[in-house]
Amino acid sequence: QLQLQESGPGLVKPSETLSLTCTVSGGSISSDTYYWGWTRQPPGKGLEWIGGVNPSGRTNYNPSLKSRITTSLDTSKNQFSLRLSSMTAADTAVYYCARGYLTVAGVWWGQGTLVTVSS
Amino acid sequence: QSALTQPASVSGSPGQSITISCTGTSSDVGSYNFVSWYQQHPGKAPKNLIYDVSNRPSGVSNRFSGSKSGNTASLTISGLQSEDEADYYCSSYTSSSTLVFGGGTKLTVL
């Protein structure tokens, strides 16, 4: 059974860069069939797609976040990562990693990790 | 990109059927058969119910069905059960090769 687990800091200071990692077990991230992506949800609000990457290196990002996002895959560790720069309070959210497709945000999801931006 | 439009809330009684709409534009829902639906219970991760407008992932009940007409997609839940009470989100692939979610719909089972 595929499992995804997010890890990273629960608290980030304004203007800093958030780094999150998603560790995948029960399946390989090397398959070009899938996209490995991120979605977030501010407290009490709806889902917002952040972006995704496939093993070929193709990336697709939310235009509103594109200038601040970097995603990467580490096939040796079966992990993928998200970096989001210039964090503000508006970036406070639960961040989910997921395995999906170019056209599907996620079929398998991690449990999510809350990231709070505060000094 | 603008979020897809969903009703803020819908309700129904056990055993009934309800439909949640998801309205986009000709740049997303109207141009692609790549609409997905997600169910989210409080404090939980989203669960994919439907992909590519009407396909169900393995293990999803056939009480959930999807359709599309023009710029509007719909999720129908038949034989409503108490455990269906949750938030529901649609998403669509767009002409910019991105994905966009709807604002979400809260389903109340009366």
gemmi code that builds the backbone of each chain (N, CA, C; Angstrom):
import gemmi

chains = {
    "A": [
        ("GLN", (0.846, -1.192, 0.000), (0.000, 0.000, 0.000), (0.881, 1.242, 0.000)),
        ("LEU", (0.591, 2.138, -0.915), (1.374, 3.378, -1.018), (1.101, 4.263, 0.187)),
        ("GLN", (2.148, 4.846, 0.726), (2.010, 5.794, 1.822), (2.908, 6.995, 1.556)),
        ("LEU", (2.390, 8.167, 1.894), (3.143, 9.401, 1.757), (3.154, 10.118, 3.097)),
        ("GLN", (4.290, 10.687, 3.469), (4.425, 11.358, 4.759), (5.212, 12.640, 4.591)),
        ("GLU", (4.552, 13.751, 4.923), (5.212, 15.049, 4.869), (6.066, 15.268, 6.117)),
        ("SER", (7.163, 15.994, 5.941), (7.981, 16.386, 7.084), (8.566, 17.763, 6.816)),
        ("GLY", (8.766, 18.502, 7.897), (9.315, 19.842, 7.778), (8.994, 20.656, 9.009)),
        ("PRO", (9.401, 21.910, 9.030), (9.189, 22.754, 10.203), (7.732, 23.131, 10.345)),
        ("GLY", (7.237, 23.160, 11.545), (5.875, 23.586, 11.778), (5.757, 25.098, 11.866)),
        ("LEU", (6.892, 25.757, 12.064), (6.892, 27.213, 12.231), (7.990, 27.815, 11.367)),
        ("VAL", (7.618, 28.809, 10.604), (8.554, 29.511, 9.734), (8.408, 31.012, 9.971)),
        ("LYS", (9.524, 31.723, 9.959), (9.464, 33.178, 10.149), (9.135, 33.869, 8.823)),
        ("PRO", (8.483, 35.017, 8.897), (8.208, 35.790, 7.676), (9.492, 36.071, 6.913)),
        ("SER", (9.406, 36.002, 5.620), (10.485, 36.226, 4.647), (11.393, 35.004, 4.470)),
        ("GLU", (11.273, 34.009, 5.342), (12.118, 32.828, 5.216), (11.580, 31.889, 4.139)),
        ("THR", (12.377, 30.851, 3.838), (11.998, 29.842, 2.856), (11.549, 28.567, 3.557)),
        ("LEU", (10.379, 28.074, 3.145), (9.852, 26.813, 3.666), (10.428, 25.663, 2.858)),
        ("SER", (10.890, 24.632, 3.569), (11.338, 23.402, 2.908), (10.557, 22.223, 3.480)),
        ("LEU", (9.823, 21.543, 2.620), (9.065, 20.363, 3.015), (9.520, 19.158, 2.197)),
        ("THR", (9.499, 18.014, 2.837), (9.849, 16.763, 2.164), (8.704, 15.782, 2.306)),
        ("CYS", (8.458, 15.021, 1.264), (7.459, 13.969, 1.275), (8.168, 12.644, 1.043)),
        ("THR", (8.083, 11.765, 2.015), (8.708, 10.443, 1.910), (7.659, 9.435, 1.459)),
        ("VAL", (7.999, 8.706, 0.406), (7.066, 7.754, -0.190), (7.500, 6.333, 0.140)),
        ("SER", (6.565, 5.529, 0.591), (6.823, 4.108, 0.836), (5.753, 3.272, 0.153)),
        ("GLY", (6.117, 2.053, -0.189), (5.159, 1.169, -0.849), (5.081, 1.366, -2.343)),
        ("GLY", (5.965, 2.166, -2.900), (5.982, 2.408, -4.340), (7.141, 3.303, -4.700)),
        ("SER", (7.558, 3.253, -5.957), (8.699, 4.045, -6.397), (8.238, 5.356, -7.016)),
        ("ILE", (8.995, 6.421, -6.753), (8.671, 7.712, -7.360), (9.286, 7.845, -8.749)),
        ("SER", (9.953, 6.776, -9.214), (10.674, 6.859, -10.489), (9.774, 6.677, -11.704)),
        ("SER", (8.545, 6.195, -11.507), (7.662, 5.950, -12.633), (7.229, 7.256, -13.280)),
        ("ASP", (7.412, 7.329, -14.588), (7.048, 8.547, -15.307), (5.542, 8.710, -15.479)),
        ("THR", (4.790, 7.695, -15.037), (3.335, 7.764, -15.164), (2.748, 8.839, -14.255)),
        ("TYR", (3.426, 9.074, -13.131), (2.814, 9.888, -12.088), (3.458, 11.267, -11.952)),
        ("TYR", (2.654, 12.159, -11.392), (3.135, 13.450, -10.927), (3.137, 13.423, -9.411)),
        ("TRP", (4.138, 14.063, -8.842), (4.273, 14.133, -7.395), (4.084, 15.597, -7.013)),
        ("GLY", (3.014, 15.859, -6.296), (2.623, 17.256, -6.152), (2.285, 17.693, -4.743)),
        ("TRP", (1.974, 18.962, -4.666), (1.667, 19.611, -3.389), (0.381, 20.434, -3.522)),
        ("THR", (-0.423, 20.372, -2.478), (-1.651, 21.156, -2.344), (-1.673, 21.690, -0.925)),
        ("ARG", (-2.217, 22.870, -0.736), (-2.279, 23.409, 0.622), (-3.690, 23.870, 0.954)),
        ("GLN", (-3.925, 24.058, 2.251), (-5.250, 24.458, 2.724), (-5.092, 25.366, 3.930)),
        ("PRO", (-5.306, 26.669, 3.760), (-5.277, 27.588, 4.914), (-6.345, 27.187, 5.918)),
        ("PRO", (-6.133, 27.457, 7.185), (-7.104, 27.075, 8.212), (-8.507, 27.576, 7.893)),
        ("GLY", (-9.458, 26.664, 7.867), (-10.842, 27.023, 7.624), (-11.179, 27.376, 6.188)),
        ("LYS", (-10.242, 27.182, 5.272), (-10.479, 27.565, 3.878), (-10.357, 26.352, 2.954)),
        ("GLY", (-10.461, 26.611, 1.672), (-10.462, 25.547, 0.690), (-9.071, 25.124, 0.237)),
        ("LEU", (-9.061, 24.152, -0.669), (-7.814, 23.614, -1.199), (-7.229, 24.533, -2.260)),
        ("GLU", (-5.907, 24.632, -2.268), (-5.206, 25.400, -3.299), (-4.087, 24.534, -3.869)),
        ("TRP", (-4.138, 24.297, -5.168), (-3.088, 23.524, -5.828), (-1.814, 24.345, -5.894)),
        ("ILE", (-0.696, 23.740, -5.491), (0.596, 24.426, -5.519), (1.366, 24.063, -6.781)),
        ("GLY", (1.509, 22.765, -7.041), (2.243, 22.357, -8.222), (2.708, 20.922, -8.120)),
        ("GLY", (3.368, 20.464, -9.182), (3.851, 19.101, -9.205), (5.039, 18.919, -10.129)),
        ("VAL", (5.670, 17.744, -10.006), (6.842, 17.411, -10.818), (6.793, 15.923, -11.144)),
        ("ASN", (7.253, 15.571, -12.351), (7.349, 14.148, -12.663), (8.812, 13.750, -12.797)),
        ("PRO", (9.109, 12.460, -12.822), (10.510, 12.022, -12.839), (11.302, 12.512, -14.040)),
        ("SER", (10.640, 12.894, -15.106), (11.346, 13.456, -16.260), (11.764, 14.893, -16.038)),
        ("GLY", (11.308, 15.450, -14.922), (11.670, 16.818, -14.585), (10.674, 17.861, -15.029)),
        ("ARG", (9.568, 17.415, -15.615), (8.541, 18.373, -16.018), (7.840, 18.893, -14.774)),
        ("THR", (7.729, 20.199, -14.699), (7.065, 20.828, -13.561), (5.867, 21.652, -14.027)),
        ("ASN", (4.870, 21.719, -13.175), (3.700, 22.560, -13.406), (3.378, 23.246, -12.093)),
        ("TYR", (3.281, 24.562, -12.127), (3.106, 25.319, -10.899), (1.900, 26.248, -10.995)),
        ("ASN", (1.294, 26.520, -9.829), (0.240, 27.532, -9.734), (0.846, 28.883, -10.140)),
        ("PRO", (0.253, 29.551, -11.115), (0.831, 30.830, -11.577), (1.018, 31.857, -10.460)),
        ("SER", (0.138, 31.814, -9.471), (0.222, 32.812, -8.399), (1.392, 32.546, -7.448)),
        ("LEU", (1.954, 31.346, -7.526), (3.053, 30.977, -6.639), (4.342, 30.679, -7.394)),
        ("LYS", (4.257, 30.655, -8.712), (5.342, 30.146, -9.549), (6.697, 30.774, -9.266)),
        ("SER", (6.707, 32.075, -8.997), (7.988, 32.763, -8.801), (8.668, 32.366, -7.494)),
        ("ARG", (7.933, 31.709, -6.605), (8.482, 31.382, -5.283), (8.683, 29.884, -5.062)),
        ("ILE", (8.306, 29.055, -6.065), (8.297, 27.605, -5.856), (9.490, 26.919, -6.518)),
        ("THR", (10.007, 25.921, -5.814), (10.927, 24.960, -6.404), (10.512, 23.572, -5.934)),
        ("THR", (10.397, 22.634, -6.866), (10.115, 21.249, -6.487), (11.215, 20.359, -7.042)),
        ("SER", (11.445, 19.251, -6.355), (12.487, 18.328, -6.811), (12.175, 16.917, -6.353)),
        ("LEU", (12.780, 15.958, -7.042), (12.657, 14.541, -6.706), (14.023, 14.003, -6.323)),
        ("ASP", (14.068, 13.136, -5.312), (15.282, 12.412, -4.963), (14.955, 10.930, -5.038)),
        ("THR", (15.235, 10.341, -6.197), (14.846, 8.945, -6.399), (15.649, 8.005, -5.516)),
        ("SER", (16.845, 8.399, -5.114), (17.669, 7.536, -4.262), (17.053, 7.381, -2.874)),
        ("LYS", (16.323, 8.400, -2.444), (15.675, 8.354, -1.132), (14.174, 8.130, -1.244)),
        ("ASN", (13.672, 8.060, -2.467), (12.221, 7.945, -2.711), (11.465, 9.084, -2.023)),
        ("GLN", (11.985, 10.286, -2.216), (11.389, 11.479, -1.625), (11.225, 12.562, -2.686)),
        ("PHE", (10.287, 13.460, -2.448), (10.211, 14.669, -3.243), (10.003, 15.853, -2.309)),
        ("SER", (10.374, 17.033, -2.807), (10.453, 18.187, -1.927), (9.819, 19.425, -2.537)),
        ("LEU", (9.459, 20.332, -1.629), (8.902, 21.633, -2.006), (9.680, 22.705, -1.273)),
        ("ARG", (10.074, 23.731, -1.986), (10.638, 24.924, -1.359), (9.784, 26.105, -1.786)),
        ("LEU", (9.346, 26.894, -0.798), (8.509, 28.069, -1.049), (9.175, 29.249, -0.357)),
        ("SER", (9.619, 30.203, -1.145), (10.391, 31.319, -0.605), (9.505, 32.483, -0.185)),
        ("SER", (10.128, 33.429, 0.498), (9.471, 34.689, 0.890), (8.125, 34.442, 1.570)),
        ("MET", (8.148, 33.596, 2.581), (6.911, 33.219, 3.267), (6.290, 34.413, 3.996)),
        ("THR", (4.954, 34.466, 3.948), (4.189, 35.467, 4.695), (3.084, 34.759, 5.464)),
        ("ALA", (2.365, 35.510, 6.268), (1.273, 34.932, 7.049), (0.228, 34.272, 6.147)),
        ("ALA", (0.096, 34.784, 4.950), (-0.877, 34.218, 4.010), (-0.515, 32.801, 3.559)),
        ("ASP", (0.704, 32.393, 3.822), (1.144, 31.044, 3.452), (0.907, 30.040, 4.573)),
        ("THR", (0.369, 30.506, 5.704), (0.021, 29.592, 6.789), (-1.061, 28.638, 6.307)),
        ("ALA", (-0.787, 27.334, 6.401), (-1.708, 26.348, 5.839), (-1.280, 24.945, 6.232)),
        ("VAL", (-2.183, 23.999, 6.017), (-1.806, 22.587, 6.021), (-1.309, 22.270, 4.618)),
        ("TYR", (-0.130, 21.718, 4.532), (0.465, 21.369, 3.247), (0.382, 19.853, 3.063)),
        ("TYR", (-0.203, 19.449, 1.931), (-0.347, 18.038, 1.603), (0.550, 17.676, 0.422)),
        ("CYS", (1.204, 16.520, 0.519), (1.850, 15.975, -0.673), (0.960, 14.863, -1.226)),
        ("ALA", (1.092, 14.586, -2.502), (0.207, 13.611, -3.134), (0.830, 13.031, -4.383)),
        ("ARG", (0.429, 11.825, -4.705), (0.735, 11.229, -6.003), (-0.484, 11.373, -6.888)),
        ("GLY", (-0.277, 11.980, -8.031), (-1.385, 12.164, -8.951), (-0.917, 12.019, -10.382)),
        ("TYR", (-1.543, 12.791, -11.226), (-1.199, 12.797, -12.637), (-1.124, 14.257, -13.094)),
        ("LEU", (-0.736, 14.440, -14.323), (-0.722, 15.805, -14.861), (-2.086, 16.459, -14.700)),
        ("THR", (-3.136, 15.653, -14.807), (-4.497, 16.185, -14.806), (-5.267, 15.919, -13.519)),
        ("VAL", (-4.619, 15.314, -12.535), (-5.269, 14.973, -11.257), (-4.341, 15.364, -10.122)),
        ("ALA", (-4.818, 16.229, -9.228), (-3.949, 16.740, -8.155), (-3.444, 15.626, -7.254)),
        ("GLY", (-4.290, 14.655, -6.977), (-3.834, 13.587, -6.095), (-4.810, 12.438, -6.024)),
        ("VAL", (-4.287, 11.234, -6.112), (-5.090, 10.039, -5.876), (-4.690, 9.445, -4.524)),
        ("TRP", (-3.387, 9.469, -4.240), (-2.876, 9.078, -2.928), (-2.340, 10.332, -2.240)),
        ("TRP", (-2.738, 10.544, -0.978), (-2.388, 11.763, -0.272), (-1.649, 11.460, 1.027)),
        ("GLY", (-0.750, 12.360, 1.415), (-0.188, 12.330, 2.745), (-1.215, 12.862, 3.733)),
        ("GLN", (-0.899, 12.783, 4.993), (-1.838, 13.213, 6.024), (-1.848, 14.724, 6.205)),
        ("GLY", (-0.832, 15.391, 5.659), (-0.757, 16.844, 5.766), (0.078, 17.296, 6.952)),
        ("THR", (0.681, 18.456, 6.809), (1.468, 19.041, 7.890), (1.164, 20.525, 7.983)),
        ("LEU", (0.887, 20.994, 9.180), (0.546, 22.406, 9.385), (1.822, 23.240, 9.443)),
        ("VAL", (1.865, 24.264, 8.637), (2.970, 25.211, 8.645), (2.417, 26.579, 9.022)),
        ("THR", (2.951, 27.149, 10.073), (2.532, 28.462, 10.542), (3.654, 29.460, 10.279)),
        ("VAL", (3.286, 30.597, 9.727), (4.270, 31.657, 9.484), (4.074, 32.736, 10.537)),
        ("SER", (5.073, 32.899, 11.380), (4.984, 33.868, 12.469), (6.377, 34.170, 12.990)),
        ("SER", (6.542, 35.398, 13.431), (7.835, 35.781, 14.004), (7.897, 35.432, 15.487)),
    ],
    "B": [
        ("GLN", (-5.318, 32.356, -12.341), (-6.436, 31.493, -12.661), (-7.486, 31.619, -11.562)),
        ("SER", (-8.739, 31.621, -11.951), (-9.807, 31.767, -10.976), (-10.313, 30.412, -10.516)),
        ("ALA", (-10.695, 30.357, -9.257), (-11.233, 29.115, -8.707), (-12.541, 28.761, -9.413)),
        ("LEU", (-12.791, 27.464, -9.516), (-14.063, 26.991, -10.045), (-15.163, 27.325, -9.036)),
        ("THR", (-16.381, 27.484, -9.525), (-17.489, 27.906, -8.665), (-18.330, 26.724, -8.211)),
        ("GLN", (-18.429, 26.557, -6.912), (-19.275, 25.523, -6.308), (-20.236, 26.182, -5.327)),
        ("PRO", (-21.396, 25.586, -5.091), (-22.276, 26.106, -4.042), (-21.606, 25.920, -2.692)),
        ("ALA", (-21.833, 26.875, -1.803), (-21.181, 26.808, -0.499), (-21.670, 25.613, 0.317)),
        ("SER", (-22.946, 25.287, 0.149), (-23.499, 24.194, 0.937), (-24.655, 23.518, 0.208)),
        ("VAL", (-24.822, 22.254, 0.478), (-25.983, 21.479, 0.033), (-26.375, 20.569, 1.183)),
        ("SER", (-27.608, 20.111, 1.145), (-28.059, 19.191, 2.189), (-29.034, 18.179, 1.611)),
        ("GLY", (-29.159, 17.077, 2.328), (-30.088, 16.040, 1.914), (-30.338, 15.078, 3.046)),
        ("SER", (-31.386, 14.324, 2.918), (-31.737, 13.329, 3.941), (-31.173, 11.966, 3.577)),
        ("PRO", (-30.967, 11.123, 4.565), (-30.461, 9.767, 4.271), (-31.317, 9.069, 3.222)),
        ("GLY", (-30.651, 8.430, 2.286), (-31.329, 7.709, 1.219), (-31.593, 8.532, -0.022)),
        ("GLN", (-31.587, 9.852, 0.125), (-31.832, 10.713, -1.019), (-30.585, 10.811, -1.907)),
        ("SER", (-30.768, 11.483, -3.041), (-29.651, 11.800, -3.927), (-29.439, 13.309, -3.932)),
        ("ILE", (-28.190, 13.720, -3.999), (-27.882, 15.146, -4.107), (-26.876, 15.334, -5.238)),
        ("THR", (-26.851, 16.533, -5.778), (-25.906, 16.867, -6.833), (-25.195, 18.162, -6.481)),
        ("ILE", (-23.867, 18.137, -6.643), (-23.045, 19.328, -6.419), (-22.497, 19.782, -7.768)),
        ("SER", (-22.684, 21.045, -8.071), (-22.208, 21.570, -9.347), (-20.844, 22.236, -9.207)),
        ("CYS", (-20.167, 22.336, -10.322), (-18.822, 22.909, -10.375), (-18.706, 23.625, -11.723)),
        ("THR", (-18.738, 24.947, -11.676), (-18.760, 25.726, -12.910), (-17.420, 26.383, -13.185)),
        ("GLY", (-16.927, 26.166, -14.368), (-15.675, 26.770, -14.789), (-15.863, 27.591, -16.038)),
        ("THR", (-14.874, 27.547, -16.903), (-14.898, 28.329, -18.140), (-14.468, 27.455, -19.313)),
        ("SER", (-14.429, 28.066, -20.473), (-13.979, 27.348, -21.664), (-12.479, 27.091, -21.636)),
        ("SER", (-11.786, 27.646, -20.648), (-10.344, 27.416, -20.513), (-10.026, 26.258, -19.568)),
        ("ASP", (-11.038, 25.723, -18.943), (-10.789, 24.601, -18.036), (-11.867, 23.520, -18.203)),
        ("VAL", (-12.902, 23.576, -17.397), (-13.929, 22.522, -17.436), (-14.481, 22.316, -18.845)),
        ("GLY", (-14.745, 23.402, -19.538), (-15.384, 23.297, -20.844), (-14.525, 22.701, -21.933)),
        ("SER", (-13.204, 22.698, -21.739), (-12.315, 22.251, -22.813), (-11.682, 20.894, -22.577)),
        ("TYR", (-11.764, 20.404, -21.372), (-11.073, 19.149, -21.046), (-11.964, 18.213, -20.232)),
        ("ASN", (-11.827, 16.942, -20.492), (-12.517, 15.937, -19.671), (-11.608, 15.499, -18.525)),
        ("PHE", (-11.068, 16.491, -17.835), (-10.134, 16.239, -16.741), (-10.631, 16.910, -15.466)),
        ("VAL", (-11.856, 16.598, -15.098), (-12.433, 17.093, -13.854), (-12.334, 15.990, -12.801)),
        ("SER", (-11.882, 16.360, -11.617), (-11.790, 15.431, -10.497), (-12.638, 15.940, -9.342)),
        ("TRP", (-13.032, 15.023, -8.485), (-13.789, 15.368, -7.282), (-13.115, 14.733, -6.064)),
        ("TYR", (-13.142, 15.483, -4.954), (-12.521, 15.048, -3.717), (-13.497, 15.206, -2.560)),
        ("GLN", (-13.408, 14.289, -1.624), (-14.168, 14.344, -0.381), (-13.177, 14.600, 0.751)),
        ("GLN", (-13.531, 15.490, 1.660), (-12.641, 15.771, 2.788), (-13.434, 15.862, 4.082)),
        ("HIS", (-13.152, 14.949, 4.986), (-13.731, 15.015, 6.323), (-12.869, 15.922, 7.187)),
        ("PRO", (-13.440, 16.528, 8.225), (-12.693, 17.454, 9.074), (-11.400, 16.854, 9.608)),
        ("GLY", (-10.309, 17.598, 9.438), (-9.025, 17.163, 9.948), (-8.358, 16.062, 9.157)),
        ("LYS", (-8.943, 15.684, 8.028), (-8.407, 14.591, 7.225), (-7.919, 15.096, 5.872)),
        ("ALA", (-7.103, 14.267, 5.227), (-6.649, 14.580, 3.884), (-7.787, 14.376, 2.885)),
        ("PRO", (-7.731, 15.067, 1.768), (-8.740, 14.830, 0.722), (-8.667, 13.390, 0.224)),
        ("LYS", (-9.814, 12.897, -0.255), (-9.892, 11.576, -0.857), (-10.432, 11.741, -2.269)),
        ("ASN", (-9.745, 11.188, -3.234), (-10.181, 11.285, -4.619), (-11.376, 10.368, -4.855)),
        ("LEU", (-12.489, 10.949, -5.294), (-13.701, 10.180, -5.571), (-13.886, 9.901, -7.066)),
        ("ILE", (-13.563, 10.882, -7.875), (-13.804, 10.826, -9.319), (-12.621, 11.474, -10.030)),
        ("TYR", (-12.195, 10.901, -11.150), (-11.212, 11.557, -12.001), (-11.675, 11.459, -13.453)),
        ("ASP", (-11.171, 12.327, -14.290), (-11.560, 12.348, -15.699), (-13.079, 12.359, -15.863)),
        ("VAL", (-13.717, 13.238, -15.133), (-15.166, 13.525, -15.167), (-16.013, 12.452, -14.494)),
        ("SER", (-15.791, 11.184, -14.839), (-16.739, 10.170, -14.397), (-16.113, 8.844, -13.962)),
        ("ASN", (-14.803, 8.788, -13.868), (-14.147, 7.536, -13.482), (-13.891, 7.483, -11.984)),
        ("ARG", (-14.159, 6.329, -11.411), (-13.925, 6.149, -9.968), (-12.654, 5.354, -9.727)),
        ("PRO", (-11.792, 5.840, -8.818), (-10.636, 5.011, -8.428), (-11.125, 3.732, -7.756)),
        ("SER", (-10.263, 2.740, -7.750), (-10.594, 1.476, -7.109), (-10.957, 1.710, -5.643)),
        ("GLY", (-12.047, 1.091, -5.225), (-12.446, 1.178, -3.829), (-13.465, 2.256, -3.521)),
        ("VAL", (-13.724, 3.148, -4.464), (-14.719, 4.205, -4.241), (-16.113, 3.661, -4.569)),
        ("SER", (-17.055, 3.924, -3.687), (-18.411, 3.417, -3.849), (-19.053, 3.909, -5.146)),
        ("ASN", (-19.854, 3.049, -5.756), (-20.561, 3.450, -6.974), (-21.748, 4.357, -6.672)),
        ("ARG", (-21.915, 4.742, -5.427), (-22.924, 5.760, -5.096), (-22.462, 7.146, -5.548)),
        ("PHE", (-21.176, 7.255, -5.832), (-20.618, 8.517, -6.300), (-20.458, 8.459, -7.821)),
        ("SER", (-21.010, 9.456, -8.503), (-20.892, 9.494, -9.951), (-20.671, 10.921, -10.411)),
        ("GLY", (-20.000, 11.060, -11.551), (-19.694, 12.375, -12.078), (-20.143, 12.529, -13.517)),
        ("SER", (-20.392, 13.774, -13.892), (-20.785, 14.074, -15.260), (-20.363, 15.490, -15.602)),
        ("LYS", (-20.520, 15.841, -16.875), (-20.157, 17.194, -17.308), (-21.025, 17.605, -18.484)),
        ("SER", (-21.400, 18.882, -18.484), (-22.109, 19.461, -19.612), (-21.609, 20.882, -19.801)),
        ("GLY", (-20.992, 21.122, -20.932), (-20.451, 22.455, -21.179), (-19.376, 22.829, -20.169)),
        ("ASN", (-19.548, 23.987, -19.557), (-18.574, 24.466, -18.577), (-18.875, 24.029, -17.147)),
        ("THR", (-19.874, 23.167, -16.972), (-20.274, 22.746, -15.631), (-20.156, 21.232, -15.453)),
        ("ALA", (-19.447, 20.862, -14.407), (-19.352, 19.449, -14.013), (-20.226, 19.233, -12.787)),
        ("SER", (-20.607, 17.987, -12.570), (-21.484, 17.678, -11.443), (-21.059, 16.376, -10.770)),
        ("LEU", (-21.210, 16.365, -9.459), (-21.011, 15.159, -8.662), (-22.357, 14.792, -8.070)),
        ("THR", (-22.787, 13.563, -8.270), (-24.036, 13.081, -7.694), (-23.724, 11.999, -6.682)),
        ("ILE", (-24.324, 12.122, -5.523), (-24.215, 11.102, -4.486), (-25.618, 10.522, -4.297)),
        ("SER", (-25.735, 9.236, -4.541), (-27.028, 8.585, -4.387), (-27.056, 7.789, -3.093)),
        ("GLY", (-28.255, 7.517, -2.600), (-28.387, 6.755, -1.356), (-27.594, 7.397, -0.226)),
        ("LEU", (-27.833, 8.671, -0.007), (-27.068, 9.468, 0.948), (-26.957, 8.766, 2.297)),
        ("GLN", (-25.741, 8.772, 2.861), (-25.495, 8.181, 4.166), (-24.870, 9.213, 5.085)),
        ("SER", (-24.981, 8.985, 6.375), (-24.467, 9.959, 7.340), (-22.971, 10.195, 7.163)),
        ("GLU", (-22.247, 9.154, 6.781), (-20.798, 9.303, 6.627), (-20.411, 10.097, 5.385)),
        ("ASP", (-21.400, 10.439, 4.557), (-21.126, 11.283, 3.393), (-21.006, 12.751, 3.787)),
        ("GLU", (-21.380, 13.078, 5.012), (-21.291, 14.470, 5.459), (-19.823, 14.878, 5.495)),
        ("ALA", (-19.467, 15.839, 4.681), (-18.074, 16.228, 4.477), (-18.033, 17.440, 3.552)),
        ("ASP", (-16.813, 17.915, 3.297), (-16.614, 18.943, 2.281), (-16.222, 18.269, 0.970)),
        ("TYR", (-16.706, 18.826, -0.133), (-16.423, 18.262, -1.447), (-15.809, 19.336, -2.340)),
        ("TYR", (-14.761, 18.953, -3.047), (-14.054, 19.880, -3.926), (-13.957, 19.295, -5.330)),
        ("CYS", (-14.134, 20.154, -6.305), (-13.855, 19.753, -7.679), (-12.534, 20.379, -8.095)),
        ("SER", (-11.922, 19.819, -9.127), (-10.747, 20.449, -9.722), (-10.746, 20.151, -11.217)),
        ("SER", (-10.059, 20.988, -11.953), (-9.983, 20.811, -13.397), (-8.595, 21.140, -13.906)),
        ("TYR", (-8.205, 20.445, -14.948), (-7.014, 20.809, -15.703), (-7.356, 22.062, -16.512)),
        ("THR", (-6.338, 22.903, -16.758), (-6.599, 24.158, -17.473), (-5.738, 24.267, -18.735)),
        ("SER", (-6.074, 25.244, -19.545), (-5.344, 25.481, -20.789), (-3.922, 25.966, -20.548)),
        ("SER", (-3.609, 26.335, -19.325), (-2.249, 26.748, -18.967), (-1.425, 25.584, -18.423)),
        ("SER", (-1.966, 24.378, -18.565), (-1.312, 23.171, -18.044), (-1.171, 23.213, -16.529)),
        ("THR", (-2.162, 23.791, -15.893), (-2.184, 23.832, -14.433), (-3.471, 23.165, -13.947)),
        ("LEU", (-3.636, 23.103, -12.647), (-4.859, 22.585, -12.050), (-5.479, 23.690, -11.205)),
        ("VAL", (-6.794, 23.677, -11.122), (-7.489, 24.659, -10.303), (-8.593, 23.941, -9.536)),
        ("PHE", (-8.760, 24.314, -8.264), (-9.807, 23.739, -7.434), (-11.022, 24.660, -7.390)),
        ("GLY", (-12.149, 24.074, -7.030), (-13.323, 24.847, -6.687), (-13.224, 25.286, -5.238)),
        ("GLY", (-14.125, 26.169, -4.837), (-14.092, 26.711, -3.491), (-14.549, 25.741, -2.416)),
        ("GLY", (-15.175, 24.653, -2.827), (-15.624, 23.652, -1.867), (-17.102, 23.775, -1.538)),
        ("THR", (-17.719, 22.631, -1.256), (-19.136, 22.569, -0.882), (-19.282, 21.725, 0.369)),
        ("LYS", (-19.961, 22.275, 1.364), (-20.201, 21.528, 2.598), (-21.521, 20.768, 2.461)),
        ("LEU", (-21.444, 19.449, 2.568), (-22.638, 18.616, 2.500), (-23.099, 18.270, 3.905)),
        ("THR", (-24.348, 18.598, 4.175), (-24.962, 18.245, 5.450), (-25.994, 17.153, 5.215)),
        ("VAL", (-25.898, 16.083, 5.977), (-26.896, 15.010, 5.911), (-27.862, 15.215, 7.069)),
        ("LEU", (-29.082, 15.530, 6.727), (-30.081, 15.931, 7.725), (-30.526, 14.774, 8.609)),
    ],
}
model = gemmi.Model(1)
for chain_id, residues in chains.items():
    chain = gemmi.Chain(chain_id)
    for i, (resn, *xyz) in enumerate(residues, 1):
        res = gemmi.Residue()
        res.name, res.seqid = resn, gemmi.SeqId(i, " ")
        for name, pos in zip(("N", "CA", "C"), xyz):
            atom = gemmi.Atom()
            atom.name, atom.element = name, gemmi.Element(name[0])
            atom.pos, atom.b_iso = gemmi.Position(*pos), 0.0
            res.add_atom(atom)
        chain.add_residue(res)
    model.add_chain(chain)
structure = gemmi.Structure()
structure.add_model(model)
structure.setup_entities()
